């Protein structure tokens, strides 16, 4: 099997892998461009001499400067946390595409406010603008991945959801959501849009199978209590299986942030200074190279890894490899103490530390950066999927906020211990994935529920469910074929 070959959950017409589904995913993924840009530019902006001079940072003591810097960065994450929660309301009443449009407009207003800040007006417009920008990106971070996952064929679902991550990195709607339309009783429009995205006719057996699966899913929701706004909350409070998945989905973002990625994203000049890279221009260049490595890593993930290696292997490889790199950087700083002996050029040991830092980036980016988003878009059924994605995105921004808020103080008090701290957490993250996270690669969304059977170890769940799904698919396809043949026979007899 080739590295780019597709592992399909059922026989799939080649028309399904068409430009329309890729275009929809790319357009939705561009919602992340604003997230990536707004997340990446602030750390280097605060480090610019012109910014410090404009807002008189030179007059601040080090503790006060750390506090102001942390507030500027973290108010964005605070807004994003609430934006992610509000996304559930927007998704229920507006749907995915209109919801993303509204949150994008909020982001635009926030960006305009930040542009209006200057020495005379002070930092108030920056604080307010970053809160509004955070609301916008928090909402889009919840809506975009789940929208893409719903329109994606299982064989390339991970690849397409990664369009969201790719947009995030490049920064730093076409159609309506089929399942949402069906749940709102707009069946004809849902079928029309599904046929357009799949590039197939309504009478194609692949379309009939997909509609049948959606119908069955909605019917189960109706039996379980309906499709109302509060129904997902009732299911969450009454079902331990759903609560367990909410815990796993939110925890993935804790372990993602425990890698230290957002300490690097928002305070990269501080990170490079701790390794021994001095001078504003040199530090900013190193930060830009960090962004290049992340973008290249995302392309590798998108093209070669996510739908070939699967989710579990990627997360464990990223944790162990990244931890080893962090331990090396910590050891170098502890022994060489580069901050106490600044030089114009790095010694060989310093160059190796920089190499291991970029190697850590190469381990992290194609593993922990996008995969929690992919898993959270896959592990919930239709009845709670919108609420679950809002919960997951809120977790991401909550941990993001805590890391960004206290990183300056951590570096001031812990020194190289910060790297030891994050490295050790990455080892624990690998153990978390090994014991608790099942593989979701290529499993149809309608069958994901069975991966979380508590009587089956997470590491074995995928093989069992995959075998069951293949048997069920064969039986379903045979039944649909028999019904189609019966309909054709009846039509022929009537015409005769």
C-alpha positions as a printed NumPy array, in Angstrom:
array([[  0.   ,   0.   ,   0.   ],
       [  1.451,   3.382,  -1.037],
       [  1.971,   6.139,   1.457],
       [ -0.656,   8.304,  -0.257],
       [ -3.154,   5.478,  -0.853],
       [ -6.618,   5.815,   0.676],
       [ -8.006,   3.261,   3.131],
       [-11.756,   3.349,   2.499],
       [-14.505,   2.28 ,   4.865],
       [-16.576,   1.088,   1.868],
       [-16.328,   1.003,  -1.948],
       [-16.15 ,   4.67 ,  -2.902],
       [-16.697,   6.167,  -6.378],
       [-13.727,   8.185,  -7.591],
       [-16.043,  11.179,  -8.108],
       [-16.305,  11.576,  -4.323],
       [-12.679,  12.774,  -4.169],
       [-13.431,  15.852,  -6.251],
       [-12.413,  19.497,  -6.246],
       [-15.615,  20.566,  -4.488],
       [-14.973,  18.797,  -1.196],
       [-11.37 ,  20.055,  -1.187],
       [-12.473,  23.604,  -2.01 ],
       [-15.067,  23.634,   0.78 ],
       [-12.439,  22.405,   3.234],
       [ -9.847,  24.95 ,   2.1  ],
       [-12.313,  27.848,   2.357],
       [-13.412,  26.75 ,   5.838],
       [ -9.767,  26.215,   6.764],
       [ -9.026,  29.833,   5.919],
       [-10.988,  30.756,   9.028],
       [ -7.813,  29.663,  10.806],
       [ -5.61 ,  32.136,   8.942],
       [ -6.789,  34.925,  11.215],
       [ -6.145,  32.68 ,  14.235],
       [ -2.618,  31.874,  13.132],
       [ -1.712,  35.452,  12.322],
       [ -3.159,  36.929,  15.492],
       [ -1.477,  34.253,  17.605],
       [  1.922,  34.66 ,  15.966],
       [  2.454,  38.395,  15.556],
       [  1.893,  39.574,  19.115],
       [  5.028,  38.096,  20.711],
       [  7.37 ,  39.664,  18.173],
       [  5.403,  42.933,  18.199],
       [  5.882,  43.362,  21.947],
       [  9.615,  42.77 ,  21.468],
       [  9.998,  45.509,  18.829],
       [ 11.868,  48.63 ,  20.033],
       [  9.349,  50.848,  18.214],
       [  6.431,  49.275,  20.115],
       [  8.236,  49.618,  23.443],
       [  8.99 ,  53.262,  22.699],
       [  5.426,  54.023,  21.531],
       [  3.906,  52.812,  24.8  ],
       [  6.81 ,  53.818,  27.075],
       [  7.738,  50.279,  28.113],
       [ 11.272,  51.441,  28.94 ],
       [  9.932,  53.18 ,  32.047],
       [  8.459,  49.959,  33.465],
       [ 10.23 ,  47.71 ,  35.95 ],
       [ 10.819,  44.096,  34.897],
       [  7.932,  42.673,  37.004],
       [  5.586,  45.384,  35.689],
       [  6.728,  44.788,  32.1  ],
       [  6.144,  41.046,  32.472],
       [  2.651,  41.737,  33.797],
       [  1.724,  44.133,  30.962],
       [  3.11 ,  41.762,  28.322],
       [  1.204,  38.83 ,  29.809],
       [ -2.024,  40.864,  29.907],
       [ -1.694,  41.945,  26.265],
       [ -1.173,  38.353,  25.174],
       [ -3.634,  36.576,  27.455],
       [ -6.722,  38.784,  27.046],
       [ -6.892,  37.36 ,  23.514],
       [ -7.119,  33.806,  24.901],
       [ -9.729,  34.903,  27.426],
       [-11.904,  36.216,  24.599],
       [-11.305,  33.043,  22.595],
       [-12.47 ,  30.897,  25.523],
       [-15.859,  32.624,  25.591],
       [-16.028,  32.695,  21.788],
       [-15.657,  28.916,  21.717],
       [-18.554,  28.545,  24.157],
       [-20.737,  30.971,  22.174],
       [-20.05 ,  28.9  ,  19.057],
       [-22.553,  26.285,  20.225],
       [-25.339,  28.885,  20.2  ],
       [-24.27 ,  30.191,  16.792],
       [-24.049,  26.683,  15.332],
       [-27.506,  25.715,  16.569],
       [-29.327,  28.791,  15.265],
       [-27.212,  29.823,  12.282],
       [-25.366,  26.712,  11.146],
       [-21.657,  26.358,  10.499],
       [-21.105,  28.737,   7.591],
       [-23.154,  31.679,   8.836],
       [-21.718,  31.202,  12.305],
       [-18.176,  31.472,  10.947],
       [-19.163,  34.596,   9.009],
       [-20.468,  36.273,  12.184],
       [-17.369,  35.426,  14.207],
       [-15.139,  36.629,  11.366],
       [-16.943,  39.981,  11.448],
       [-16.34 ,  40.25 ,  15.208],
       [-12.653,  39.542,  14.604],
       [-12.519,  42.313,  11.984],
       [-13.935,  44.836,  14.46 ],
       [-11.324,  43.783,  17.022],
       [ -8.5  ,  44.143,  14.501],
       [ -9.718,  47.661,  13.667],
       [ -9.667,  48.629,  17.332],
       [ -6.072,  47.453,  17.717],
       [ -5.051,  49.538,  14.712],
       [ -6.382,  52.626,  16.483],
       [ -4.075,  52.297,  19.497],
       [ -1.229,  54.78 ,  19.922],
       [  0.709,  56.579,  22.639],
       [ -2.075,  59.108,  23.255],
       [ -4.909,  56.568,  23.437],
       [ -2.888,  54.048,  25.429],
       [ -3.221,  50.28 ,  25.569],
       [ -6.993,  50.233,  26.152],
       [ -7.823,  49.785,  22.464],
       [ -5.307,  46.947,  22.218],
       [ -6.834,  45.165,  25.207],
       [-10.392,  45.616,  23.904],
       [ -9.459,  44.737,  20.341],
       [ -7.685,  41.562,  21.408],
       [-10.696,  40.456,  23.447],
       [-12.971,  40.894,  20.4  ],
       [-10.419,  39.23 ,  18.131],
       [-10.314,  36.376,  20.618],
       [-14.099,  36.029,  20.524],
       [-13.901,  35.719,  16.75 ],
       [-11.125,  33.168,  16.632],
       [-12.602,  31.146,  19.49 ],
       [-15.86 ,  30.76 ,  17.6  ],
       [-14.16 ,  29.82 ,  14.344],
       [-11.85 ,  27.35 ,  16.099],
       [-14.972,  25.497,  17.219],
       [-16.989,  25.661,  14.   ],
       [-14.451,  25.074,  11.225],
       [-13.077,  21.617,  12.192],
       [-16.494,  20.065,  12.776],
       [-17.867,  21.546,   9.524],
       [-14.992,  20.046,   7.561],
       [-15.305,  16.661,   9.278],
       [-18.992,  16.437,   8.378],
       [-18.489,  16.978,   4.643],
       [-15.4  ,  14.719,   4.38 ],
       [-15.286,  11.116,   3.114],
       [-13.784,   8.958,   5.92 ],
       [-10.691,   7.989,   3.889],
       [ -9.492,  11.62 ,   3.694],
       [-11.248,  13.092,   6.735],
       [ -8.046,  13.614,   8.722],
       [ -6.379,  15.207,   5.716],
       [ -9.248,  17.624,   5.134],
       [ -9.669,  18.603,   8.784],
       [ -5.955,  19.419,   8.642],
       [ -6.864,  22.164,   6.133],
       [ -7.945,  24.05 ,   9.254],
       [ -4.508,  23.569,  10.822],
       [ -2.82 ,  24.486,   7.543],
       [ -4.779,  27.741,   7.457],
       [ -3.692,  28.366,  11.053],
       [ -0.059,  28.009,  10.093],
       [ -0.247,  29.997,   6.854],
       [ -1.793,  32.814,   8.846],
       [  1.018,  32.649,  11.448],
       [-18.175,  29.07 ,   2.778],
       [-19.363,  27.151,   0.388],
       [-22.585,  25.128,   0.928],
       [-24.433,  24.324,   4.15 ],
       [-23.604,  21.651,   6.68 ],
       [-25.452,  18.502,   5.516],
       [-26.298,  17.061,   8.939],
       [-27.46 ,  20.451,  10.248],
       [-29.849,  20.862,   7.307],
       [-31.25 ,  17.362,   7.828],
       [-31.78 ,  17.983,  11.543],
       [-33.667,  21.198,  10.703],
       [-36.02 ,  19.331,   8.344],
       [-34.476,  20.773,   5.154],
       [-34.065,  17.331,   3.61 ],
       [-34.214,  18.248,  -0.078],
       [-31.613,  20.976,   0.309],
       [-29.381,  18.656,   2.337],
       [-29.533,  15.939,  -0.333],
       [-28.898,  18.485,  -3.085],
       [-25.828,  19.84 ,  -1.287],
       [-24.556,  16.344,  -0.528],
       [-24.841,  15.354,  -4.197],
       [-22.986,  18.534,  -5.179],
       [-20.122,  17.95 ,  -2.739],
       [-19.806,  14.258,  -3.644],
       [-20.207,  14.926,  -7.401],
       [-22.753,  12.075,  -7.635],
       [-26.428,  11.791,  -8.55 ],
       [-29.162,  11.257,  -5.985],
       [-29.8  ,   7.657,  -7.099],
       [-26.148,   6.585,  -6.677],
       [-25.794,   3.834,  -4.072],
       [-23.025,   5.776,  -2.266],
       [-25.382,   8.757,  -1.754],
       [-28.207,   6.471,  -0.628],
       [-25.905,   4.846,   1.938],
       [-24.784,   8.198,   3.308],
       [-28.343,   9.531,   3.539],
       [-29.43 ,   6.3  ,   5.216],
       [-26.658,   6.657,   7.829],
       [-27.628,  10.283,   8.538],
       [-31.317,   9.341,   8.784],
       [-30.496,   6.555,  11.226],
       [-28.408,   8.919,  13.315],
       [-31.147,  11.549,  13.491],
       [-33.756,   8.886,  14.265],
       [-31.66 ,   7.691,  17.202],
       [-31.444,  11.271,  18.456],
       [-35.222,  11.626,  18.247],
       [-35.678,   8.402,  20.207],
       [-33.17 ,   9.647,  22.771],
       [-35.139,  12.821,  23.41 ],
       [-35.125,  15.05 ,  20.344],
       [-32.988,  17.656,  18.616],
       [-33.644,  20.676,  20.824],
       [-31.117,  23.252,  21.96 ],
       [-30.9  ,  21.798,  25.48 ],
       [-30.905,  18.128,  24.453],
       [-27.08 ,  17.804,  24.238],
       [-26.804,  19.14 ,  27.795],
       [-29.331,  16.534,  28.995],
       [-27.438,  13.758,  27.254],
       [-24.162,  14.981,  28.734],
       [-25.495,  14.96 ,  32.291],
       [-27.151,  11.543,  31.918],
       [-24.549,   9.522,  29.993],
       [-21.209,   8.495,  31.484],
       [-19.969,   7.413,  28.037],
       [-20.476,  10.941,  26.704],
       [-18.939,  12.49 ,  29.82 ],
       [-15.889,  10.261,  29.347],
       [-15.43 ,  11.446,  25.778],
       [-15.819,  15.076,  26.831],
       [-13.063,  14.463,  29.38 ],
       [-10.779,  12.848,  26.78 ],
       [-11.421,  15.561,  24.183],
       [-10.728,  18.401,  26.594],
       [ -7.703,  16.636,  28.084],
       [ -6.051,  16.371,  24.677],
       [ -5.817,  20.161,  24.626],
       [ -4.334,  20.183,  28.116],
       [ -1.574,  17.851,  26.925],
       [ -1.168,  19.865,  23.73 ],
       [ -0.53 ,  23.036,  25.719],
       [  1.598,  21.087,  28.212],
       [  4.145,  20.665,  25.424],
       [  5.009,  24.352,  25.839],
       [  3.967,  25.314,  22.326],
       [  2.109,  28.45 ,  23.332],
       [  4.944,  29.63 ,  25.541],
       [  6.99 ,  29.539,  22.336],
       [  4.261,  31.002,  20.119],
       [  3.697,  34.075,  22.269],
       [  7.129,  34.612,  23.788],
       [  9.504,  33.285,  21.139],
       [ 12.021,  36.163,  21.562],
       [ 12.236,  35.26 ,  25.263],
       [ 12.734,  31.589,  24.368],
       [ 15.566,  32.308,  21.944],
       [ 17.193,  34.727,  24.384],
       [ 17.276,  31.959,  27.009],
       [ 19.187,  29.743,  24.556],
       [ 21.697,  32.521,  23.89 ],
       [ 20.399,  34.23 ,  20.744],
       [ 20.755,  37.974,  21.365],
       [ 19.733,  41.068,  19.417],
       [ 16.23 ,  41.974,  18.272],
       [ 16.777,  41.271,  14.564],
       [ 18.444,  37.898,  15.185],
       [ 15.697,  36.881,  17.594],
       [ 12.961,  37.888,  15.158],
       [ 14.683,  35.99 ,  12.342],
       [ 14.813,  32.873,  14.532],
       [ 11.125,  33.344,  15.327],
       [ 10.333,  33.549,  11.606],
       [ 12.294,  30.365,  10.971],
       [ 10.265,  28.734,  13.748],
       [  7.118,  29.645,  11.789],
       [  8.584,  28.188,   8.585],
       [  9.342,  24.877,  10.313],
       [  5.777,  24.728,  11.65 ],
       [  4.266,  25.381,   8.222],
       [  6.443,  22.752,   6.522],
       [  5.554,  20.287,   9.286],
       [  1.868,  20.903,   8.673],
       [  2.243,  20.153,   4.952],
       [  4.039,  16.892,   5.801],
       [  1.248,  15.996,   8.218],
       [ -1.421,  16.81 ,   5.655],
       [  0.106,  14.877,   2.755],
       [  1.837,  11.908,   4.334],
       [  0.934,  11.213,   7.95 ],
       [ -2.564,  11.753,   9.325],
       [ -4.526,   9.226,   7.246],
       [ -1.607,   6.789,   6.956],
       [ -0.038,   6.496,  10.428],
       [ -3.196,   7.337,  12.34 ],
       [ -3.786,   9.534,  15.355],
       [ -2.396,   7.473,  18.257],
       [  1.025,   6.779,  16.743],
       [  1.512,  10.404,  15.763],
       [  0.705,  11.704,  19.241],
       [  3.025,   9.244,  20.986],
       [  5.882,   9.872,  18.538],
       [  5.467,  13.629,  18.987],
       [  5.442,  13.386,  22.789],
       [  8.501,  11.181,  23.179],
       [ 10.586,  12.856,  20.467],
       [  9.658,  16.344,  21.651],
       [ 10.427,  15.513,  25.286],
       [ 13.929,  14.287,  24.446],
       [ 14.625,  17.534,  22.571],
       [ 13.373,  19.65 ,  25.475],
       [ 15.532,  17.712,  27.939],
       [ 18.589,  18.444,  25.793],
       [ 17.828,  22.188,  25.652],
       [ 17.322,  22.235,  29.438],
       [ 20.639,  20.473,  29.961],
       [ 22.468,  22.948,  27.739],
       [ 21.034,  25.98 ,  29.548],
       [ 21.754,  24.451,  32.978],
       [ 25.407,  23.769,  32.119],
       [ 26.372,  26.617,  29.763],
       [ 24.189,  29.378,  31.295],
       [ 24.104,  31.338,  27.992],
       [ 22.019,  34.194,  29.436],
       [ 24.856,  34.945,  31.879],
       [ 27.511,  34.874,  29.134],
       [ 26.026,  36.607,  26.066],
       [ 28.158,  36.504,  22.913],
       [ 27.738,  37.69 ,  19.346],
       [ 27.998,  34.119,  18.039],
       [ 26.814,  30.84 ,  19.501],
       [ 29.341,  28.163,  20.502],
       [ 28.908,  24.675,  18.969],
       [ 26.927,  23.531,  22.001],
       [ 24.601,  26.52 ,  21.547],
       [ 24.127,  25.71 ,  17.877],
       [ 23.185,  22.159,  18.852],
       [ 20.649,  23.518,  21.365],
       [ 19.062,  25.637,  18.636],
       [ 19.025,  22.554,  16.381],
       [ 17.225,  20.517,  19.048],
       [ 14.752,  23.344,  19.554],
       [ 13.837,  23.246,  15.865],
       [ 13.797,  19.443,  16.008],
       [ 11.3  ,  19.749,  18.875],
       [  9.223,  21.97 ,  16.578],
       [  9.459,  19.337,  13.831],
       [  8.252,  16.648,  16.258],
       [  5.443,  18.776,  17.678],
       [  3.93 ,  20.393,  14.587],
       [  2.868,  17.307,  12.58 ],
       [  1.672,  15.499,  15.708],
       [  0.204,  17.465,  18.594],
       [ -0.561,  20.706,  16.769],
       [ -3.411,  19.455,  14.53 ],
       [ -4.323,  15.988,  15.826],
       [ -6.41 ,  16.998,  18.898],
       [ -8.636,  19.017,  16.554],
       [ -9.04 ,  16.008,  14.249],
       [ -9.871,  13.613,  17.086],
       [-12.392,  15.981,  18.662],
       [-14.109,  16.351,  15.294],
       [-14.438,  12.555,  15.09 ],
       [-15.241,  11.038,  18.488],
       [-18.707,  12.491,  19.114],
       [-21.984,  11.481,  17.516],
       [-24.384,  13.947,  15.969],
       [-26.453,  14.412,  19.121],
       [-23.664,  16.208,  21.027],
       [-21.085,  16.995,  18.345],
       [-21.668,  20.752,  18.238],
       [-21.57 ,  21.126,  22.02 ],
       [-18.537,  18.837,  22.233],
       [-16.562,  20.867,  19.709],
       [-17.383,  24.072,  21.592],
       [-16.217,  22.389,  24.802],
       [-12.982,  21.2  ,  23.166],
       [-12.194,  24.605,  21.677],
       [-12.905,  26.268,  25.031],
       [-10.456,  23.856,  26.68 ],
       [ -7.835,  24.775,  24.109],
       [ -8.194,  28.471,  24.848],
       [ -8.413,  27.969,  28.619],
       [ -5.05 ,  26.179,  28.778],
       [ -3.704,  28.57 ,  26.16 ],
       [ -4.666,  31.472,  28.426],
       [ -3.033,  29.968,  31.515],
       [  0.235,  29.206,  29.716],
       [  0.445,  32.614,  28.03 ],
       [ -0.512,  34.444,  31.224],
       [  2.231,  32.945,  33.385],
       [  5.077,  32.194,  30.949],
       [  7.043,  35.419,  31.702],
       [  6.886,  34.718,  35.427],
       [  7.876,  31.063,  34.873],
       [ 11.02 ,  32.039,  32.974],
       [ 11.918,  34.639,  35.602],
       [ 11.67 ,  32.168,  38.488],
       [ 12.403,  28.73 ,  36.962],
       [ 15.008,  29.333,  34.241],
       [ 15.927,  26.068,  32.524],
       [ 13.386,  24.332,  34.782],
       [ 10.682,  25.526,  32.372],
       [ 12.062,  23.178,  29.717],
       [ 12.265,  20.275,  32.187],
       [  8.674,  20.993,  33.208],
       [  7.304,  20.861,  29.666],
       [  9.444,  17.84 ,  28.702],
       [  8.16 ,  15.813,  31.653],
       [  4.563,  16.708,  30.842],
       [  5.073,  15.482,  27.266],
       [  6.127,  12.053,  28.605],
       [  2.94 ,  11.907,  30.658],
       [  1.002,  12.93 ,  27.557],
       [  2.339,   9.905,  25.678],
       [  1.138,   7.616,  28.483],
       [ -2.289,   9.285,  28.429],
       [ -2.666,   8.587,  24.71 ],
       [ -1.409,   4.993,  24.938],
       [ -3.846,   3.944,  27.644],
       [ -6.925,   6.076,  26.946],
       [ -7.186,   7.308,  23.337],
       [ -8.499,   4.844,  20.697],
       [ -7.47 ,   5.093,  17.054],
       [-10.144,   6.83 ,  14.922],
       [ -8.474,   6.617,  11.498],
       [-10.971,   5.796,   8.71 ],
       [-13.735,   4.791,  11.133],
       [-17.125,   6.145,   9.908],
       [-18.45 ,   8.852,  12.224],
       [-21.583,   6.772,  12.793],
       [-19.452,   3.875,  14.167],
       [-17.123,   5.896,  16.408],
       [-19.348,   5.348,  19.458],
       [-18.238,   1.713,  19.609],
       [-14.583,   2.694,  19.985],
       [-15.361,   3.748,  23.544],
       [-16.678,   0.446,  24.844],
       [-15.15 ,   0.435,  28.344],
       [-14.766,  -3.365,  28.217],
       [-12.239,  -3.035,  25.386],
       [ -8.725,  -1.529,  25.782],
       [ -8.307,   1.692,  23.802],
       [ -5.276,   0.345,  21.95 ],
       [ -7.324,  -2.596,  20.55 ],
       [-10.608,  -0.811,  19.822],
       [ -9.847,   0.257,  16.249],
       [ -9.152,  -3.238,  14.915],
       [-12.357,  -4.625,  16.433],
       [-14.63 ,  -1.794,  15.255],
       [-13.054,  -1.723,  11.784],
       [-13.8  ,  -5.433,  11.287],
       [-17.394,  -4.979,  12.496],
       [-17.92 ,  -1.958,  10.226],
       [-16.744,  -3.882,   7.163],
       [-19.241,  -6.675,   7.865],
       [-22.086,  -4.204,   8.432],
       [-21.187,  -2.311,   5.263],
       [-21.369,  -5.478,   3.179],
       [-24.788,  -6.314,   4.629],
       [-26.088,  -2.745,   4.152],
       [-24.832,  -2.542,   0.566],
       [-26.45 ,  -5.891,  -0.258],
       [-29.76 ,  -4.743,   1.24 ],
       [-29.766,  -1.453,  -0.696],
       [-28.887,  -3.274,  -3.911],
       [-31.811,  -5.666,  -3.386],
       [-34.215,  -2.764,  -2.818],
       [-32.976,  -0.966,  -5.94 ],
       [-33.386,  -4.132,  -7.986],
       [-36.891,  -4.601,  -6.596],
       [-37.793,  -1.002,  -7.481],
       [-36.482,  -1.439, -11.04 ],
       [-38.439,  -4.681, -11.441],
       [-41.633,  -3.057, -10.188],
       [-41.174,  -0.1  , -12.544],
       [-40.596,  -2.444, -15.503],
       [-43.756,  -4.461, -14.74 ],
       [-45.848,  -1.287, -14.451],
       [-44.541,   0.008, -17.784],
       [-45.311,  -3.31 , -19.498]])
